[in-house]
């Protein structure tokens, strides 16, 4: 069970949803916006991993990094490498002892380090 929900700052809801939902395979749980034209705050989930995406400038800064632990990082890599809008900056590797991991970067420069414990 995940006890902490990370948040990424985004600048363009449409681009971010295309990346996270259409390309990465997350689903939208809910979306909040005080009124039209105001920043959007959204919760997304994939395989019991939940995160927030926020356009609110005071929530966090662009350029964050989170680690997502998955059963098999190579399966994720094989699924994502053929998608033209996915920027994989580091394919699966074992640069850190005890982990096999890859890094994906979203449209705002936030990094998702997808890891499998060895």
N, C-alpha and C positions, 0 to 999 in steps of 0.2 A: 504494500500500500504506500502510495506517495504521500508524504507528510508536508511537503513544501511545494508551492506552485510558483515557478519562476515567471518573470515578466520580461518581455522584449519591447523596446520602444520601436515603433514603426512610423513611417512618414506618409505612406500611401496605402490605405486599407485595401483597395482593389488589387494592387500589385502583391501585397502581402498575402491576401487570401488566395490568389492564384498560385503563389509559391507553396504555402503551407497546406492548402486543401487540395487543389488540383494536382500539384506535383509531388508533394511529400506524403499525401494520404491522410492528413488530419481531418477531423470533422469539427464543424462549428457546434459548440454546446449552447451558447447564447451570445447575444450582442447587446451592448448598452450604449446609448447615445442620449444625452439630455434633451436635445432637440436637433432638428436638421441643421447641418452646417457646423455642429460642434464635433469635437474629437470623438472617436469611436474606441470602445474598450470591448474586447472579445475574448472568450475562453474557447480554446481548441483542445482536442484530445485525440490521441492515437495509441492503441494498445495499452490503455491504462496510464499513459503519460499525458499529463495536463499542463498547459501553459497559458499565460495571458499574453495578448498582443495589445499594446496601448498607443494611441496617438497623443495622449496627454503628455505635454512636455515636462511636467513636474514629476511624473512617475519614475522615470529612469532615463539613462542616457543611451543613445544609439551606440552600437558596437559592443554589445554584451557577449558573453560566452556561457553556454550551459552544456552539461554532459547528460546525454540520454543513454541509459543502460538498457541494452536489448539482448535477446538470446543469441543472435547471430548477425554481427555487423556486415559480414560478407553478403548475406541475403539482401540487406538494405542497399549495399553498394551495387549489387547486380540489378536491383530494381531502379535505382536512381540514375545510374551512369548513362542510360539511354535518353534521359529527359533533357532536352536542349536548354531549359531554363534553370537547371540545377547547376550551381557552381560548387564542384567538389574540389576543395583546395588541397586536400590530402587524402589519397586513397587508403584503404585499410593497411595498417602497419602496426608494428609492435614496438614503437619507440619508447613507450613507458612500460616498465616491467609490470607484468600481470594483466595488461590490457591489450586488446586488439581494437584499434579505433580508426575512424575516418573523420574528416571535418568538412562540413557543408556550410556555405555562407548564404544568408538570405539577402533580399534586394537592398536592405539597409546596412549591410555589413555585419549583422549579428552572426555569431558563429554557433553552430550546433555540432558538438563533438559527440559522435555516435560511437558508443563503446560496448565491447563484450569483455567480461572478465574471463581470463584464461585459467 
